[in-house]
Amino acid sequence: MSNWQPIETAPEGADILGFCPGCVKTSKVKVMHRMGASWVTQGQMSVAPTHWMPIPEPPNVIEAMPIQPWCGWPWEPCTCTPGDFLNG
């Protein structure tokens, strides 16, 4: 993952992760984009970030959270492994 960089170096026209030290009632890290001279969150809230980083790639959901439809959970302990589902 990338390091935080000064907001002045953020790319135009792309969503980024921005760090807003002045955000008190919400998360200090938000997805945002530049709108003119301002920065706005996906909820259209105007914010004043000081640093940014690229949005990381999402995790591989199949490996991170295998779906176990025939497992018996939550009534029985599951003994399945991710390979059980990927190999059929």
Secondary structure, 3 states (H helix, E strand, C coil): CCCCEEHHHCCCCCCEEEECCCCCCCCCEEEEEEECCEEEECCCCEECCCEEECCCCCCCHHHHCCCCCCCCCCCCCCCCCHHHHHCC
